[in-house]
């Protein structure tokens, strides 16, 4: 036999033709081997030789020539690359391998495995693992077992030398796994009796990737299975009882009971398999999904992510008779569109919220809220829940809330509403905090849809069918003639009952040539629709709402009746005034007053609260006379104008108009009523005129004075044309000088 040092076969990996130093092979520890050298060339500096390595099986470094035949295979054909399979005595694995076996080179080979009668064995990888373990496979034909580097098989030799696979035929088994292949590194799991907390059994695996043990249970008793002693590398271990009935990692523990009929009832927890996918293959890039109890959705129980790659699995620990919600944990990471997952038969994405329940025996099923009379579905555009914004459900006419609703996290969620038949309710925002503009919700799916600060009143009939009292949603069609959106122009919806208040809702066309938005309205209510913010290129803007068409300068009025139908509101009054503003921001606090001509008392004030135009009814009575003039001057009065048909057309801020209403001065008036053209104004003007009367008659002098005064009034905007100037002249006493 040839003798080599402890470097073994690796020391022969020299370049072709190289001459290994003899000293190198004589240094260190020396062992007997089954190697043979042949085809040795002449002893020169360039000598060559062949090293023939047999398919050697080692038992304490001596070859066995009898025993079971082990067939070894390598799919690549370069041997097992340092991987060894070990034979262990069952029940005494801690003593180490009885023998180890490997395929030194090639694609297949055989070895003899020495065994003893009346003995049971386990056969699995002996650490440390080598390279390319996925290429390794093996077969022991006499025992009917085969596997890979990751397989652990069990077999027994009877008293006459026959071999048969050993099956763990017991009431409860636990499968042990180690991701590194070196066993559990000192970690022990223990089975404890719940009655007195006494230790029933400890299990561990001393080497390899997997092992199976029978658990020593008895009927009519309850147990706990948990970590009994912590070793090293706890992140490598995993276990499963009864093929996944209970499973977990080093941090999991379970309580369960065994019935008289050996049926198992899992108490807590239950482990669910969470499958995580990434379409790009680089992990979830900072996106996490969280699990929470449905009884306390504000508390995160655990969170999960895929750190790298395209696929991964985690165990989600849950308890029996408990329901859960599963959604993203804010904030989302990058590339969230690549994220998907599967849990309890539910498939979702980073923006999906899943609900599931664990029954009394540990079964899992999706929870669909089908047992609810009515549901509210909640949405958040940012994905961080409603940030404390809370809606409350009230029985109509009562002050105490029945239920408070909020979204604790994620993009969406569903709640059951505690409602009853033959009852009316109010659903309204009761706690407004941050980012209310992000939230929206739907009631019973398609029944109603609304957003942020809207309230809802609804009734259920005897059969539980819903009738929405308010609000309703109506569509507004938006158009842009250039096709680049409204360029900062926004329109607002205002209440006719309080037109000075902020817009109930605003909409705009962000891009393109057309789009449709929904504005939320309430029954038995009238609204104003007008421009809210003036942007650029207003001439490109047009719209249609409630059958009314308009452009940037149009103001529309419409009403929602008691059954939710929409129709244009017509100012059907005796006399109306049209209000205009050239800048589009309303009259900025300027007000026009309607005065009683006889008493000079202020009857009514009108103003334009916003936009380019508006209409108001004037409170006039038959056969009474009035005048209109600015009652309160504020900023930018030069922008405003107004029209009363038959009275004044396009009048400005400082125009005064007097008229008498005889019933004919309505919006359809032919203009025959009394207008300012028929009114005499008496103004006392004191002037000092120097007129040369030499050679002039008194009539000629009077004409000269009238011409001078008329020219002065036109020059100072006192006259605008069409008026008749009536002058009464009085000659001053100048001492008889004419």
C-alpha positions, 0 to 999 in steps of 0.5 A, a space after each residue: 500500500 502507498 502512504 500519503 500525508 493528511 493532505 489526501 487527494 487534494 495534494 495531488 492536484 498538481 499541473 500536468 507533468 509537474 513533479 510533486 516534492 517528496 518531502 511534501 508527501 512525507 510531512 504531517 500525519 500519515 494514514 493508510 489509503 486505498 490509493 495506487 500509483 501507476 504508469 510512473 515515468 523515468 525519474 527525471 525532473 519532468 516525471 509523470 505518474 497516474 494516481 488511481 483512486 478506487 471507490 473506497 469505503 472507510 470504516 475507521 480508515 479500513 475498507 469493508 469487503 462485506 455488507 450492504 451494497 451502496 450505489 453512489 451517483 453524481 450527475 456531473 460526473 466529478 464525484 461527490 466533491 467532499 460530500 459524505 454520507 454517514 451510517 449512524 446507529 438509531 438512538 445513538 446518533 450522538 456517538 457519531 458515524 459508524 462509517 462514512 462513504 463518498 464517491 471520489 470521482 466519476 459519475 457512479 460507483 459502489 461501496 460496501 456498508 458493514 451492518 450488524 444483525 438486530 440493529 436499526 440505523 439512520 443514513 444521512 449526510 455527515 457534515 460538513 457538507 462539500 460542494 455541489 450537493 445537488 449532484 449527489 444521489 444514492 441507493 441501497 437496493 437491499 433495503 429499498 431506500 434511496 435519496 439525495 444529500 438532503 435525505 435521511 433514511 432509516 432501516 433495520 437489519 433483522 436477526 438473520 441479516 435481512 434489511 427493511 426500511 424503518 417507518 416511524 409508525 407512531 401516533 405523532 412524529 416530528 420532522 427536524 430540519 437544518 438548513 446548513 446540514 450540520 444538525 441543530 448545534 446543541 438546540 433542544 426542543 422539549 415536549 412538556 406535560 401541561 398538567 405539571 410542566 414536567 419534561 416528557 421528552 427532548 428531541 434534537 438532530 446531531 448532524 445532517 439536513 433532516 431527521 424524524 422522531 416519534 413523540 411520546 404522547 398519551 391519550 387524554 393529555 395536553 402538551 407543550 412543544 417548545 425550545 428547551 435548550 438554546 444552542 447555536 445557529 438557531 436561524 438554521 432550524 425548523 420543525 414540523 409535527 404530523 406533516 405540518 399540523 404544527 410547525 415552526 422555527 426555533 422561536 415557535 412553540 405550540 400547545 395541543 391536546 390528545 383526545 381519547 381517540 388520539 385526535 389532536 386539537 391544536 391550542 396555540 399557535 398555528 403556523 401558516 406558510 407565507 409564500 413571497 414572490 418578486 417578479 424582478 428577482 431582487 427581493 421586496 426592496 424594503 416592502 414589508 407585509 404585516 399580520 394583525 389580529 382582527 380584534 386589535 388591528 392597531 397592533 402589529 403582531 409580526 411583519 415579513 419581507 423577502 430580502 432577496 431573490 424571486 421566492 421565499 417562505 416564512 411561517 406566520 404564527 396564529 392561534 385557533 379561533 382567531 381572525 387576522 388581517 394581512 396588509 402592507 406595513 407603511 411605508 412601501 419600499 421601492 418597486 412595490 409593483 413587483 411584490 406578490 404573496 400567497 397565504 391561506 389560499 389568498 393571493 395578493 399584492 403589496 396593496 392588497 388586504 387579506 382577511 383569514 380565520 383559524 378555526 377551533 382545530 387549526 384550519 385556515 379559511 379566507 374571511 369574506 365578511 359575508 356574515 355582515 348585514 352591511 359592510 363599509 370598505 375603506 381606502 387610503 391613497 397613500 397606504 398608511 391607513 387613515 391616520 386617526 380619522 374616524 367615522 361613527 355610526 349613529 342611529 338617526 336622531 340619537 347622539 350616542 355612536 353605535 360604532 367607530 370605524 377607521 383604517 389602521 393601516 394599508 391601502 384598504 380594509 373592510 368592516 361590518 356595520 352594526 345595523 338592523 332592519 327597519 332603522 335609519 342611520 347617520 354615518 359621519 366623520 367624527 374625528 378629523 386628524 391628518 391627511 383626510 384628503 387621502 381617504 375614501 369609502 364605499 358602503 355595501 359595494 356599489 350602493 354609495 361611494 363618497 369621500 373624506 368629510 362627507 356624511 351619509 344618511 341611509 335607512 334599511 327596510 324590513 327586509 334589510 334593503 338599503 335606501 340612501 337618503 344622501 349623499 349621491 354622486 353626479 358626474 361632471 365631464 371635463 374638456 380641454 380644447 388643447 389637450 393638455 389639461 386645465 393648466 391649474 384651473 379648478 372648479 368648485 362645488 358650493 352650497 346655495 345656502 352658504 355660497 360664501 363657505 369654502 368649496 365642498 369639493 374641487 375638481 380639475 382635469 390634470 392632463 389630456 383632453 377629457 375626463 370624468 369626475 364624480 362630485 358628491 351631493 345630497 338630496 333636497 339640496 341646491 348647489 353652485 358650480 363655478 371656477 374656484 382657482 383661475 389658472 392659465 389658458 382659461 379659453 381652453 376649458 369647458 365642462 358639463 354637469 347636470 345637463 348644463 354646459 359651460 366654459 371657464 366664466 360660466 356659473 351653473 346652478 342646480 338642485 338635487 331633489 328628494 330622490 336624488 335626481 338632478 336638474 338645473 335651477 332657474 332663478 324664477 323671480 320678479 327681477 334678477 341681477 346678473 353679477 360679473 367680475 373681470 378677474 374671476 375671483 368674485 367681488 372681493 367684499 364689494 357689495 351692491 345695495 338695493 335701497 327704497 327710494 322713498 325712505 333711503 332704507 337698505 332693502 337688500 345687499 348682493 355680492 359675487 362670492 367668487 368666479 366670473 359671474 352669478 345671479 341673484 333675485 332682487 327683493 322688489 315689490 309692485 309699484 315701489 321705487 328703488 335705486 341701486 348703488 354700491 353699499 360697501 366698497 372693498 378691494 378691486 371695485 374696478 373689476 365688477 359690473 352688473 346688469 338688471 334688464 330694463 334698468 342698467 346694462 354692464 353698470 360699474 361699481 360707481 353707477 347709480 340706477 333708480 327705477 320703479 317696479 310696475 310688474 313689467 321689469 322682470 327678466 323678460 322685460 322689454 325695457 319699457 319701464 322707468 329707467 335712469 334715462 327718465 330720471 331727473 338728477 338735481 345736483 347743485 354745482 357752485 362754480 365761478 365763471 368769468 364770462 365776457 358779456 360785451 356785445 352779447 345778449 342775455 340768451 347768448 351769455 346763458 348758452 355760453 355758460 351751459 356749454 362750459 358746464 357741460 364740457 366740464 362734466 364730460 371731462 370729469 366723467 360726470 356725464 356718460 352720454 345720452 343724458 339731458 342736462 337741465 340748467 337753472 342759472 341765477 345771475 349773481 349780484 356783481 354791483 351792477 356790472 352785468 
